C-alpha cells in the first residue's frame, strides 16, 4: 500500500507511515491534486481541514491520537482510526487477549459492576483542540450544559478541566470518580466517557465517542442513565484493546494488520 503522510516531523505519523511506501506532504492542501485512491495518515484534531477534505474526496485516511485505555507517564497507547477520529463500529466477538494483557497490570480497568450510589455529577470540559474541531465555544457549552443539568438534578456538579498530562496523571479520572463519589460523568466527547463506563460510572456525551453505545446524549435523563449488561461492557473493552497500539506495533506493521483483519472502524 502506498500512502501520503502529514507531516515528516511528526514522529508518530512517521512510525506508522514508514511501514508502507510513504510520500510525506506538508499540509492537507497538497491532497487537492493527489490521486484520491491513495490514503493519507495524520495525527491530532488540529487536522480538522484534512478530515473535511478527505471526506469530500471520499479518500481513506488513518487518524492517530491518544489511546482509550491505560494512561501512563508516557504515551504508550495510541488509537489509529480508519476514516474517523473515534472508533464507532463495535465488534462484540473480539479476542480478549489484548485486554487481558493490559488489565493484568491495571486491574482497575476491568469492569466489575455499575456503581449506582454516587452523589455528584462530574462535568469534563472539552479541550481547545476539540472545540476548534467541532466549531464550538467552550465557555458557552459549559454554561449551557450546567444550566440544563441544574434543571434536572439537585446533585452537586464538579467541573474537571483538561490539565497538563502530568497533572492528569497525579489526579487521574479514576481517582476522582472514587474520591468525589461520582454518580455520572458528562462530557463533550472526551475519553473520560470510556474511562468512566469501564469503571462502572455511566456517561453522557454530546458528540460521537467510542463509548456511544452505552451513553445517552439527552441530559434531561441525567437521573436515569443507561446501565448496560456486564457481558456487553466486557466485550466492548476487548474490542477497545484492539483499537489502540504501542509505538512498536506502529513500527512493525501490526496496526494495519489488525485494522484490516478485524475490519476495525
Secondary structure, 3 states (H helix, E strand, C coil): CEEEEECCCCHHHHHHHCCCEEEEECCHHHHHHCCCCCEEEEECHHHHHHHHHHHHHCCCEEEEEECCCCCCCCCCCEEEEECCCCCCCCCCCCCCHHHHHHHHHCHHHCCCCCCCCCCEEEEECCCHHHHHHHCCCHHHHHHHHHHHHHHHCCCCEEEECCCCHHHHHHCCHHHHHHHCCEEEEEECCCCHHHHHHHHCCEEECCCCCCCHHHCECCHHHCCCCCCCCHHHHHHHHHHHHCCEECHHHHHCCHHHHHHHHCCCC
